[in-house]
Amino acid sequence: MSYKTVSLLVLIMLTLTLALTSCIPETSVIITEGTDSSGFLMGIWHGWIAPVSLIAKIFNDSFTIYDSDNTGFWYDFGFYIAILGGFGGFSLVRRKSKSDKD
């Protein structure tokens, strides 16, 4: 590989890492009134980046995988849907096509 290709790949990896870790839920000591709680879409996002959150938790205890300041059922629903769908859980219920059987 050329120097340009390697440099581009490193740049892409650093950008993706920064983008994924920028929205990791953090523990909050005091939850103030009037702050926005995490809802369904943030639940999906936190479910998708759960592996990244787990790795970040190893190096910094202020990160969590699950946001404690959430809206309840809809956050939970989005989080679990993303966990199942993001790690291939939906592939267990898909039917195989004719080309897969051959």
C-alpha positions in Angstrom: 0.0 0.0 0.0 1.1 3.5 -0.7 1.7 6.2 1.9 -1.4 8.1 0.7 -3.6 5.0 1.2 -2.4 4.3 4.6 -2.7 7.9 5.7 -6.2 8.0 4.3 -7.2 4.9 6.2 -5.7 6.2 9.5 -7.6 9.5 9.0 -10.9 7.6 8.4 -10.4 5.4 11.4 -9.6 8.4 13.7 -12.7 10.3 12.3 -14.9 7.3 12.9 -13.6 6.8 16.4 -14.1 10.4 17.3 -17.6 10.3 15.8 -18.6 7.2 17.7 -17.2 8.2 21.0 -18.7 11.7 21.0 -22.1 10.5 21.9 -21.3 7.9 24.6 -23.5 8.3 27.6 -21.7 9.6 30.7 -22.6 9.2 34.3 -24.1 12.3 35.7 -23.9 13.0 39.4 -26.7 15.5 39.4 -29.5 15.4 36.9 -30.9 18.9 36.7 -34.5 19.6 36.0 -35.3 20.7 32.5 -32.6 18.8 30.8 -33.5 16.7 27.8 -33.8 13.0 28.5 -32.7 10.4 26.0 -35.5 9.0 24.0 -36.1 6.3 21.4 -33.5 7.5 18.8 -30.8 8.0 21.5 -31.6 4.5 22.7 -31.0 3.1 19.2 -27.7 5.1 19.0 -26.5 3.9 22.4 -27.3 0.4 21.4 -25.3 0.6 18.2 -22.3 2.1 19.9 -22.5 -0.2 23.0 -19.2 -2.1 22.1 -17.4 1.3 21.7 -18.9 2.4 25.0 -17.7 -0.8 26.7 -14.1 -0.2 25.5 -14.2 3.4 26.6 -15.5 2.3 30.0 -12.3 0.2 30.5 -10.2 3.4 30.2 -12.5 5.9 31.9 -15.1 5.1 34.6 -17.2 8.1 33.8 -18.6 6.5 30.6 -21.5 4.1 30.7 -23.2 1.9 28.2 -26.7 2.8 29.2 -28.0 6.3 29.8 -29.6 6.6 33.2 -31.3 9.8 32.3 -33.8 8.4 29.8 -37.5 8.6 29.0 -38.2 5.0 30.1 -39.8 2.4 27.9 -39.1 4.0 24.5 -35.4 4.4 25.3 -35.2 0.8 26.5 -37.1 -0.4 23.4 -34.7 1.5 21.0 -31.6 0.3 23.0 -32.6 -3.4 22.8 -33.7 -3.2 19.2 -30.3 -1.8 18.3 -28.5 -4.4 20.3 -30.4 -7.2 18.7 -30.3 -5.8 15.2 -26.7 -4.5 15.4 -25.2 -7.8 16.3 -27.1 -10.0 13.8 -30.0 -10.9 16.0 -32.5 -10.3 13.2 -30.7 -12.7 11.0 -32.0 -15.5 13.1 -35.6 -14.8 12.1 -35.0 -14.1 8.4 -36.0 -16.7 5.8 -33.3 -18.1 3.6 -33.7 -17.3 -0.1 -33.4 -19.8 -2.8 -29.9 -18.7 -3.7 -28.7 -19.3 -0.1 -29.9 -22.9 -0.2 -27.9 -23.8 -3.3 
